[in-house]
Amino acid sequence: MIEMLVIAMVGAILLAVPVMLVIYRAVGNLIDWVILTFGNPEAVERLKRERGWSDGGRPKT
């Protein structure tokens, strides 16, 4: 019985890690979008410079 509980806990942790990474990246993208959409020009330029984006807002390749 205790083995099943341990297996369930380990499985839940292994499932939670990728889910949390996806949520973390999505929130980061949401914050970037809000700055690019509603931010003042200085904040937009600073974000583009920090991210290494071109003037079009797309990542440089």
N, CA, C and O atoms as a Tripos MOL2 file, in Angstrom:
@<TRIPOS>MOLECULE
protein
  244   243    61     0     0
PROTEIN
NO_CHARGES

@<TRIPOS>ATOM
      1 N           0.8160   -1.1970    0.0000 N.3       1 MET1
      2 CA          0.0000    0.0000    0.0000 C.3       1 MET1
      3 C           0.8610    1.2630    0.0000 C.2       1 MET1
      4 O           0.6010    2.2000   -0.7540 O.2       1 MET1
      5 N           1.8810    1.2780    0.8460 N.am      2 ILE2
      6 CA          2.7330    2.4610    0.9220 C.3       2 ILE2
      7 C           3.5340    2.6360   -0.3690 C.2       2 ILE2
      8 O           3.8710    3.7580   -0.7480 O.2       2 ILE2
      9 N           3.8400    1.5100   -1.0480 N.am      3 GLU3
     10 CA          4.5800    1.5890   -2.3040 C.3       3 GLU3
     11 C           3.7680    2.3230   -3.3630 C.2       3 GLU3
     12 O           4.3100    3.1250   -4.1230 O.2       3 GLU3
     13 N           2.4840    2.0500   -3.4110 N.am      4 MET4
     14 CA          1.6120    2.7180   -4.3800 C.3       4 MET4
     15 C           1.5330    4.2180   -4.1080 C.2       4 MET4
     16 O           1.4920    5.0220   -5.0390 O.2       4 MET4
     17 N           1.5130    4.5840   -2.8420 N.am      5 LEU5
     18 CA          1.4800    5.9950   -2.4740 C.3       5 LEU5
     19 C           2.7610    6.6900   -2.9010 C.2       5 LEU5
     20 O           2.7150    7.8050   -3.4220 O.2       5 LEU5
     21 N           3.9000    6.0510   -2.6910 N.am      6 VAL6
     22 CA          5.1870    6.6280   -3.0940 C.3       6 VAL6
     23 C           5.2590    6.7530   -4.6090 C.2       6 VAL6
     24 O           5.7120    7.7730   -5.1280 O.2       6 VAL6
     25 N           4.8140    5.7220   -5.3220 N.am      7 ILE7
     26 CA          4.8230    5.7690   -6.7820 C.3       7 ILE7
     27 C           3.9200    6.8950   -7.2890 C.2       7 ILE7
     28 O           4.2800    7.6030   -8.2300 O.2       7 ILE7
     29 N           2.7710    7.0590   -6.6820 N.am      8 ALA8
     30 CA          1.8480    8.1240   -7.0740 C.3       8 ALA8
     31 C           2.4530    9.4970   -6.8160 C.2       8 ALA8
     32 O           2.2990   10.4010   -7.6380 O.2       8 ALA8
     33 N           3.1290    9.6650   -5.7020 N.am      9 MET9
     34 CA          3.7480   10.9510   -5.3850 C.3       9 MET9
     35 C           4.8740   11.2760   -6.3530 C.2       9 MET9
     36 O           4.9780   12.4060   -6.8290 O.2       9 MET9
     37 N           5.7180   10.2950   -6.6460 N.am     10 VAL10
     38 CA          6.8160   10.5160   -7.5900 C.3      10 VAL10
     39 C           6.2610   10.8260   -8.9770 C.2      10 VAL10
     40 O           6.7590   11.7190   -9.6620 O.2      10 VAL10
     41 N           5.2300   10.0920   -9.3910 N.am     11 GLY11
     42 CA          4.6080   10.3640  -10.6840 C.3      11 GLY11
     43 C           4.0090   11.7520  -10.7610 C.2      11 GLY11
     44 O           4.1210   12.4230  -11.7870 O.2      11 GLY11
     45 N           3.3770   12.1880   -9.6930 N.am     12 ALA12
     46 CA          2.7920   13.5280   -9.6680 C.3      12 ALA12
     47 C           3.8720   14.5990   -9.7620 C.2      12 ALA12
     48 O           3.6830   15.6070  -10.4420 O.2      12 ALA12
     49 N           4.9760   14.3980   -9.1030 N.am     13 ILE13
     50 CA          6.0790   15.3660   -9.1640 C.3      13 ILE13
     51 C           6.6640   15.4030  -10.5650 C.2      13 ILE13
     52 O           6.9310   16.4790  -11.1000 O.2      13 ILE13
     53 N           6.8660   14.2270  -11.1670 N.am     14 LEU14
     54 CA          7.4220   14.1820  -12.5160 C.3      14 LEU14
     55 C           6.4780   14.8110  -13.5380 C.2      14 LEU14
     56 O           6.9410   15.3640  -14.5350 O.2      14 LEU14
     57 N           5.1900   14.7390  -13.3180 N.am     15 LEU15
     58 CA          4.2270   15.3780  -14.2000 C.3      15 LEU15
     59 C           4.1470   16.8820  -13.9400 C.2      15 LEU15
     60 O           3.9410   17.6600  -14.8710 O.2      15 LEU15
     61 N           4.3070   17.2890  -12.7060 N.am     16 ALA16
     62 CA          4.1630   18.6980  -12.3480 C.3      16 ALA16
     63 C           5.3170   19.5510  -12.8590 C.2      16 ALA16
     64 O           5.1140   20.7230  -13.1780 O.2      16 ALA16
     65 N           6.5100   18.9990  -12.9430 N.am     17 VAL17
     66 CA          7.6720   19.7990  -13.3580 C.3      17 VAL17
     67 C           7.4980   20.3430  -14.7790 C.2      17 VAL17
     68 O           7.6480   21.5510  -14.9640 O.2      17 VAL17
     69 N           7.1880   19.5240  -15.7940 N.am     18 PRO18
     70 CA          7.0030   20.0970  -17.1350 C.3      18 PRO18
     71 C           5.8180   21.0570  -17.2190 C.2      18 PRO18
     72 O           5.8640   22.0410  -17.9570 O.2      18 PRO18
     73 N           4.7680   20.7740  -16.4690 N.am     19 VAL19
     74 CA          3.6130   21.6640  -16.4780 C.3      19 VAL19
     75 C           3.9960   23.0290  -15.9190 C.2      19 VAL19
     76 O           3.5950   24.0560  -16.4690 O.2      19 VAL19
     77 N           4.7540   23.0530  -14.8520 N.am     20 MET20
     78 CA          5.1880   24.3260  -14.2670 C.3      20 MET20
     79 C           6.1150   25.0870  -15.2100 C.2      20 MET20
     80 O           6.0460   26.3140  -15.2750 O.2      20 MET20
     81 N           6.9750   24.3880  -15.9380 N.am     21 LEU21
     82 CA          7.8460   25.0530  -16.9120 C.3      21 LEU21
     83 C           7.0250   25.7080  -18.0220 C.2      21 LEU21
     84 O           7.3210   26.8290  -18.4330 O.2      21 LEU21
     85 N           6.0160   25.0260  -18.4990 N.am     22 VAL22
     86 CA          5.1540   25.5970  -19.5400 C.3      22 VAL22
     87 C           4.4160   26.8190  -19.0110 C.2      22 VAL22
     88 O           4.3210   27.8310  -19.7050 O.2      22 VAL22
     89 N           3.8970   26.7380  -17.7990 N.am     23 ILE23
     90 CA          3.1920   27.8760  -17.2070 C.3      23 ILE23
     91 C           4.1440   29.0560  -17.0110 C.2      23 ILE23
     92 O           3.7730   30.1990  -17.2780 O.2      23 ILE23
     93 N           5.3670   28.7920  -16.5480 N.am     24 TYR24
     94 CA          6.3490   29.8570  -16.3360 C.3      24 TYR24
     95 C           6.6590   30.5850  -17.6440 C.2      24 TYR24
     96 O           6.7080   31.8150  -17.6790 O.2      24 TYR24
     97 N           6.8670   29.8220  -18.7150 N.am     25 ARG25
     98 CA          7.1630   30.4500  -20.0050 C.3      25 ARG25
     99 C           5.9610   31.2060  -20.5480 C.2      25 ARG25
    100 O           6.1200   32.2750  -21.1380 O.2      25 ARG25
    101 N           4.7630   30.6700  -20.3600 N.am     26 ALA26
    102 CA          3.5580   31.3430  -20.8430 C.3      26 ALA26
    103 C           3.3470   32.6720  -20.1270 C.2      26 ALA26
    104 O           2.9730   33.6610  -20.7580 O.2      26 ALA26
    105 N           3.5770   32.7070  -18.8370 N.am     27 VAL27
    106 CA          3.4350   33.9560  -18.0860 C.3      27 VAL27
    107 C           4.4820   34.9650  -18.5440 C.2      27 VAL27
    108 O           4.1860   36.1550  -18.6540 O.2      27 VAL27
    109 N           5.6990   34.5070  -18.8130 N.am     28 GLY28
    110 CA          6.7320   35.4020  -19.3330 C.3      28 GLY28
    111 C           6.3400   35.9960  -20.6770 C.2      28 GLY28
    112 O           6.5520   37.1840  -20.9210 O.2      28 GLY28
    113 N           5.7690   35.1710  -21.5480 N.am     29 ASN29
    114 CA          5.3100   35.6700  -22.8400 C.3      29 ASN29
    115 C           4.1540   36.6480  -22.6770 C.2      29 ASN29
    116 O           4.0640   37.6310  -23.4130 O.2      29 ASN29
    117 N           3.2720   36.3870  -21.7210 N.am     30 LEU30
    118 CA          2.1540   37.2940  -21.4630 C.3      30 LEU30
    119 C           2.6660   38.6590  -20.9970 C.2      30 LEU30
    120 O           2.1690   39.6960  -21.4360 O.2      30 LEU30
    121 N           3.6440   38.6520  -20.1190 N.am     31 ILE31
    122 CA          4.2030   39.9170  -19.6320 C.3      31 ILE31
    123 C           4.8700   40.6710  -20.7750 C.2      31 ILE31
    124 O           4.7200   41.8890  -20.8810 O.2      31 ILE31
    125 N           5.6150   39.9570  -21.6430 N.am     32 ASP32
    126 CA          6.2310   40.6080  -22.8030 C.3      32 ASP32
    127 C           5.1610   41.2110  -23.7110 C.2      32 ASP32
    128 O           5.3100   42.3390  -24.1800 O.2      32 ASP32
    129 N           4.0830   40.4650  -23.9600 N.am     33 TRP33
    130 CA          3.0150   40.9710  -24.8200 C.3      33 TRP33
    131 C           2.3830   42.2300  -24.2370 C.2      33 TRP33
    132 O           2.1120   43.1850  -24.9650 O.2      33 TRP33
    133 N           2.1490   42.2330  -22.9250 N.am     34 VAL34
    134 CA          1.5480   43.4080  -22.2890 C.3      34 VAL34
    135 C           2.4670   44.6150  -22.4370 C.2      34 VAL34
    136 O           2.0000   45.7180  -22.7190 O.2      34 VAL34
    137 N           3.7590   44.4160  -22.2500 N.am     35 ILE35
    138 CA          4.7070   45.5300  -22.3870 C.3      35 ILE35
    139 C           4.7350   46.0230  -23.8250 C.2      35 ILE35
    140 O           4.7100   47.2300  -24.0700 O.2      35 ILE35
    141 N           4.7860   45.0960  -24.7800 N.am     36 LEU36
    142 CA          4.8310   45.4950  -26.1840 C.3      36 LEU36
    143 C           3.5370   46.1690  -26.6350 C.2      36 LEU36
    144 O           3.5680   47.0460  -27.4980 O.2      36 LEU36
    145 N           2.4130   45.7730  -26.0660 N.am     37 THR37
    146 CA          1.1260   46.3220  -26.4890 C.3      37 THR37
    147 C           0.7900   47.6240  -25.7730 C.2      37 THR37
    148 O           0.3490   48.5830  -26.4060 O.2      37 THR37
    149 N           0.9920   47.6660  -24.4750 N.am     38 PHE38
    150 CA          0.5410   48.8080  -23.6980 C.3      38 PHE38
    151 C           1.6790   49.6260  -23.0720 C.2      38 PHE38
    152 O           1.4230   50.6520  -22.4430 O.2      38 PHE38
    153 N           2.9050   49.1910  -23.2360 N.am     39 GLY39
    154 CA          4.0200   49.8690  -22.5850 C.3      39 GLY39
    155 C           4.4050   51.1620  -23.2720 C.2      39 GLY39
    156 O           4.0670   51.3960  -24.4330 O.2      39 GLY39
    157 N           5.1130   51.9920  -22.5390 N.am     40 ASN40
    158 CA          5.6030   53.2200  -23.1400 C.3      40 ASN40
    159 C           6.7800   52.9000  -24.0680 C.2      40 ASN40
    160 O           7.3610   51.8190  -23.9620 O.2      40 ASN40
    161 N           7.1410   53.8080  -24.9690 N.am     41 PRO41
    162 CA          8.1870   53.5090  -25.9570 C.3      41 PRO41
    163 C           9.5300   53.1220  -25.3400 C.2      41 PRO41
    164 O          10.2360   52.2780  -25.8930 O.2      41 PRO41
    165 N           9.8930   53.7150  -24.2180 N.am     42 GLU42
    166 CA         11.1660   53.3690  -23.5860 C.3      42 GLU42
    167 C          11.1620   51.9250  -23.0980 C.2      42 GLU42
    168 O          12.1530   51.2110  -23.2530 O.2      42 GLU42
    169 N          10.0490   51.4950  -22.5080 N.am     43 ALA43
    170 CA          9.9540   50.1170  -22.0210 C.3      43 ALA43
    171 C           9.9840   49.1270  -23.1770 C.2      43 ALA43
    172 O          10.5890   48.0600  -23.0680 O.2      43 ALA43
    173 N           9.3370   49.4750  -24.2790 N.am     44 VAL44
    174 CA          9.3260   48.5990  -25.4520 C.3      44 VAL44
    175 C          10.7320   48.4670  -26.0170 C.2      44 VAL44
    176 O          11.1750   47.3590  -26.3220 O.2      44 VAL44
    177 N          11.4280   49.5670  -26.1580 N.am     45 GLU45
    178 CA         12.7980   49.5150  -26.6930 C.3      45 GLU45
    179 C          13.7250   48.7380  -25.7650 C.2      45 GLU45
    180 O          14.5680   47.9720  -26.2310 O.2      45 GLU45
    181 N          13.5760   48.9260  -24.4640 N.am     46 ARG46
    182 CA         14.4090   48.1910  -23.5070 C.3      46 ARG46
    183 C          14.1400   46.6900  -23.5850 C.2      46 ARG46
    184 O          15.0730   45.8880  -23.5390 O.2      46 ARG46
    185 N          12.8610   46.3080  -23.7040 N.am     47 LEU47
    186 CA         12.5070   44.8940  -23.8230 C.3      47 LEU47
    187 C          13.0790   44.2990  -25.1030 C.2      47 LEU47
    188 O          13.6390   43.2030  -25.0810 O.2      47 LEU47
    189 N          12.9450   45.0090  -26.2130 N.am     48 LYS48
    190 CA         13.4910   44.5170  -27.4790 C.3      48 LYS48
    191 C          14.9960   44.3660  -27.4020 C.2      48 LYS48
    192 O          15.5510   43.3940  -27.9130 O.2      48 LYS48
    193 N          15.6580   45.3150  -26.7700 N.am     49 ARG49
    194 CA         17.1190   45.2600  -26.6420 C.3      49 ARG49
    195 C          17.5390   44.0990  -25.7400 C.2      49 ARG49
    196 O          18.5010   43.3960  -26.0470 O.2      49 ARG49
    197 N          16.8250   43.8930  -24.6310 N.am     50 GLU50
    198 CA         17.1650   42.7980  -23.7150 C.3      50 GLU50
    199 C          16.9310   41.4360  -24.3450 C.2      50 GLU50
    200 O          17.6950   40.5010  -24.1080 O.2      50 GLU50
    201 N          15.8870   41.3190  -25.1410 N.am     51 ARG51
    202 CA         15.5520   40.0350  -25.7620 C.3      51 ARG51
    203 C          16.3290   39.8000  -27.0540 C.2      51 ARG51
    204 O          16.3590   38.6760  -27.5550 O.2      51 ARG51
    205 N          16.9540   40.8380  -27.5980 N.am     52 GLY52
    206 CA         17.6950   40.7000  -28.8400 C.3      52 GLY52
    207 C          16.7930   40.6380  -30.0570 C.2      52 GLY52
    208 O          17.1360   40.0050  -31.0550 O.2      52 GLY52
    209 N          15.6340   41.2950  -29.9820 N.am     53 TRP53
    210 CA         14.6830   41.2770  -31.0830 C.3      53 TRP53
    211 C          14.9880   42.4020  -32.0460 C.2      53 TRP53
    212 O          15.5470   43.4300  -31.6640 O.2      53 TRP53
    213 N          14.6170   42.1980  -33.3040 N.am     54 SER54
    214 CA         14.7700   43.2400  -34.3110 C.3      54 SER54
    215 C          13.6360   44.2480  -34.1640 C.2      54 SER54
    216 O          12.8030   44.1210  -33.2660 O.2      54 SER54
    217 N          13.6000   45.2570  -35.0480 N.am     55 ASP55
    218 CA         12.5540   46.2660  -34.9810 C.3      55 ASP55
    219 C          11.1690   45.6900  -35.2300 C.2      55 ASP55
    220 O          10.1740   46.2530  -34.7740 O.2      55 ASP55
    221 N          11.0920   44.5730  -35.9480 N.am     56 GLY56
    222 CA          9.8010   43.9590  -36.2340 C.3      56 GLY56
    223 C           9.2290   43.1880  -35.0600 C.2      56 GLY56
    224 O           8.0970   42.7100  -35.1420 O.2      56 GLY56
    225 N           9.9690   43.0520  -33.9740 N.am     57 GLY57
    226 CA          9.4780   42.3340  -32.8280 C.3      57 GLY57
    227 C           9.6750   40.8300  -32.9270 C.2      57 GLY57
    228 O           9.1540   40.0810  -32.1010 O.2      57 GLY57
    229 N          10.4180   40.3820  -33.9260 N.am     58 ARG58
    230 CA         10.6740   38.9600  -34.0750 C.3      58 ARG58
    231 C          12.0970   38.6490  -33.6170 C.2      58 ARG58
    232 O          12.9920   39.4840  -33.7490 O.2      58 ARG58
    233 N          12.3010   37.4650  -33.0880 N.am     59 PRO59
    234 CA         13.6600   37.1030  -32.6540 C.3      59 PRO59
    235 C          14.6290   37.0680  -33.8180 C.2      59 PRO59
    236 O          14.2840   36.6260  -34.9140 O.2      59 PRO59
    237 N          15.8390   37.5340  -33.5760 N.am     60 LYS60
    238 CA         16.8780   37.4930  -34.6150 C.3      60 LYS60
    239 C          17.3350   36.0550  -34.8050 C.2      60 LYS60
    240 O          17.4140   35.2780  -33.8530 O.2      60 LYS60
    241 N          17.6310   35.7210  -36.0430 N.am     61 THR61
    242 CA         18.1210   34.3600  -36.3320 C.3      61 THR61
    243 C          19.5340   34.3960  -36.8420 C.2      61 THR61
    244 O          20.1100   33.3490  -37.1360 O.2      61 THR61
@<TRIPOS>BOND
     1     1     2 1
     2     2     3 1
     3     3     4 2
     4     3     5 am
     5     5     6 1
     6     6     7 1
     7     7     8 2
     8     7     9 am
     9     9    10 1
    10    10    11 1
    11    11    12 2
    12    11    13 am
    13    13    14 1
    14    14    15 1
    15    15    16 2
    16    15    17 am
    17    17    18 1
    18    18    19 1
    19    19    20 2
    20    19    21 am
    21    21    22 1
    22    22    23 1
    23    23    24 2
    24    23    25 am
    25    25    26 1
    26    26    27 1
    27    27    28 2
    28    27    29 am
    29    29    30 1
    30    30    31 1
    31    31    32 2
    32    31    33 am
    33    33    34 1
    34    34    35 1
    35    35    36 2
    36    35    37 am
    37    37    38 1
    38    38    39 1
    39    39    40 2
    40    39    41 am
    41    41    42 1
    42    42    43 1
    43    43    44 2
    44    43    45 am
    45    45    46 1
    46    46    47 1
    47    47    48 2
    48    47    49 am
    49    49    50 1
    50    50    51 1
    51    51    52 2
    52    51    53 am
    53    53    54 1
    54    54    55 1
    55    55    56 2
    56    55    57 am
    57    57    58 1
    58    58    59 1
    59    59    60 2
    60    59    61 am
    61    61    62 1
    62    62    63 1
    63    63    64 2
    64    63    65 am
    65    65    66 1
    66    66    67 1
    67    67    68 2
    68    67    69 am
    69    69    70 1
    70    70    71 1
    71    71    72 2
    72    71    73 am
    73    73    74 1
    74    74    75 1
    75    75    76 2
    76    75    77 am
    77    77    78 1
    78    78    79 1
    79    79    80 2
    80    79    81 am
    81    81    82 1
    82    82    83 1
    83    83    84 2
    84    83    85 am
    85    85    86 1
    86    86    87 1
    87    87    88 2
    88    87    89 am
    89    89    90 1
    90    90    91 1
    91    91    92 2
    92    91    93 am
    93    93    94 1
    94    94    95 1
    95    95    96 2
    96    95    97 am
    97    97    98 1
    98    98    99 1
    99    99   100 2
   100    99   101 am
   101   101   102 1
   102   102   103 1
   103   103   104 2
   104   103   105 am
   105   105   106 1
   106   106   107 1
   107   107   108 2
   108   107   109 am
   109   109   110 1
   110   110   111 1
   111   111   112 2
   112   111   113 am
   113   113   114 1
   114   114   115 1
   115   115   116 2
   116   115   117 am
   117   117   118 1
   118   118   119 1
   119   119   120 2
   120   119   121 am
   121   121   122 1
   122   122   123 1
   123   123   124 2
   124   123   125 am
   125   125   126 1
   126   126   127 1
   127   127   128 2
   128   127   129 am
   129   129   130 1
   130   130   131 1
   131   131   132 2
   132   131   133 am
   133   133   134 1
   134   134   135 1
   135   135   136 2
   136   135   137 am
   137   137   138 1
   138   138   139 1
   139   139   140 2
   140   139   141 am
   141   141   142 1
   142   142   143 1
   143   143   144 2
   144   143   145 am
   145   145   146 1
   146   146   147 1
   147   147   148 2
   148   147   149 am
   149   149   150 1
   150   150   151 1
   151   151   152 2
   152   151   153 am
   153   153   154 1
   154   154   155 1
   155   155   156 2
   156   155   157 am
   157   157   158 1
   158   158   159 1
   159   159   160 2
   160   159   161 am
   161   161   162 1
   162   162   163 1
   163   163   164 2
   164   163   165 am
   165   165   166 1
   166   166   167 1
   167   167   168 2
   168   167   169 am
   169   169   170 1
   170   170   171 1
   171   171   172 2
   172   171   173 am
   173   173   174 1
   174   174   175 1
   175   175   176 2
   176   175   177 am
   177   177   178 1
   178   178   179 1
   179   179   180 2
   180   179   181 am
   181   181   182 1
   182   182   183 1
   183   183   184 2
   184   183   185 am
   185   185   186 1
   186   186   187 1
   187   187   188 2
   188   187   189 am
   189   189   190 1
   190   190   191 1
   191   191   192 2
   192   191   193 am
   193   193   194 1
   194   194   195 1
   195   195   196 2
   196   195   197 am
   197   197   198 1
   198   198   199 1
   199   199   200 2
   200   199   201 am
   201   201   202 1
   202   202   203 1
   203   203   204 2
   204   203   205 am
   205   205   206 1
   206   206   207 1
   207   207   208 2
   208   207   209 am
   209   209   210 1
   210   210   211 1
   211   211   212 2
   212   211   213 am
   213   213   214 1
   214   214   215 1
   215   215   216 2
   216   215   217 am
   217   217   218 1
   218   218   219 1
   219   219   220 2
   220   219   221 am
   221   221   222 1
   222   222   223 1
   223   223   224 2
   224   223   225 am
   225   225   226 1
   226   226   227 1
   227   227   228 2
   228   227   229 am
   229   229   230 1
   230   230   231 1
   231   231   232 2
   232   231   233 am
   233   233   234 1
   234   234   235 1
   235   235   236 2
   236   235   237 am
   237   237   238 1
   238   238   239 1
   239   239   240 2
   240   239   241 am
   241   241   242 1
   242   242   243 1
   243   243   244 2
@<TRIPOS>SUBSTRUCTURE
     1 MET1         2 RESIDUE 1 A MET
     2 ILE2         6 RESIDUE 1 A ILE
     3 GLU3        10 RESIDUE 1 A GLU
     4 MET4        14 RESIDUE 1 A MET
     5 LEU5        18 RESIDUE 1 A LEU
     6 VAL6        22 RESIDUE 1 A VAL
     7 ILE7        26 RESIDUE 1 A ILE
     8 ALA8        30 RESIDUE 1 A ALA
     9 MET9        34 RESIDUE 1 A MET
    10 VAL10       38 RESIDUE 1 A VAL
    11 GLY11       42 RESIDUE 1 A GLY
    12 ALA12       46 RESIDUE 1 A ALA
    13 ILE13       50 RESIDUE 1 A ILE
    14 LEU14       54 RESIDUE 1 A LEU
    15 LEU15       58 RESIDUE 1 A LEU
    16 ALA16       62 RESIDUE 1 A ALA
    17 VAL17       66 RESIDUE 1 A VAL
    18 PRO18       70 RESIDUE 1 A PRO
    19 VAL19       74 RESIDUE 1 A VAL
    20 MET20       78 RESIDUE 1 A MET
    21 LEU21       82 RESIDUE 1 A LEU
    22 VAL22       86 RESIDUE 1 A VAL
    23 ILE23       90 RESIDUE 1 A ILE
    24 TYR24       94 RESIDUE 1 A TYR
    25 ARG25       98 RESIDUE 1 A ARG
    26 ALA26      102 RESIDUE 1 A ALA
    27 VAL27      106 RESIDUE 1 A VAL
    28 GLY28      110 RESIDUE 1 A GLY
    29 ASN29      114 RESIDUE 1 A ASN
    30 LEU30      118 RESIDUE 1 A LEU
    31 ILE31      122 RESIDUE 1 A ILE
    32 ASP32      126 RESIDUE 1 A ASP
    33 TRP33      130 RESIDUE 1 A TRP
    34 VAL34      134 RESIDUE 1 A VAL
    35 ILE35      138 RESIDUE 1 A ILE
    36 LEU36      142 RESIDUE 1 A LEU
    37 THR37      146 RESIDUE 1 A THR
    38 PHE38      150 RESIDUE 1 A PHE
    39 GLY39      154 RESIDUE 1 A GLY
    40 ASN40      158 RESIDUE 1 A ASN
    41 PRO41      162 RESIDUE 1 A PRO
    42 GLU42      166 RESIDUE 1 A GLU
    43 ALA43      170 RESIDUE 1 A ALA
    44 VAL44      174 RESIDUE 1 A VAL
    45 GLU45      178 RESIDUE 1 A GLU
    46 ARG46      182 RESIDUE 1 A ARG
    47 LEU47      186 RESIDUE 1 A LEU
    48 LYS48      190 RESIDUE 1 A LYS
    49 ARG49      194 RESIDUE 1 A ARG
    50 GLU50      198 RESIDUE 1 A GLU
    51 ARG51      202 RESIDUE 1 A ARG
    52 GLY52      206 RESIDUE 1 A GLY
    53 TRP53      210 RESIDUE 1 A TRP
    54 SER54      214 RESIDUE 1 A SER
    55 ASP55      218 RESIDUE 1 A ASP
    56 GLY56      222 RESIDUE 1 A GLY
    57 GLY57      226 RESIDUE 1 A GLY
    58 ARG58      230 RESIDUE 1 A ARG
    59 PRO59      234 RESIDUE 1 A PRO
    60 LYS60      238 RESIDUE 1 A LYS
    61 THR61      242 RESIDUE 1 A THR
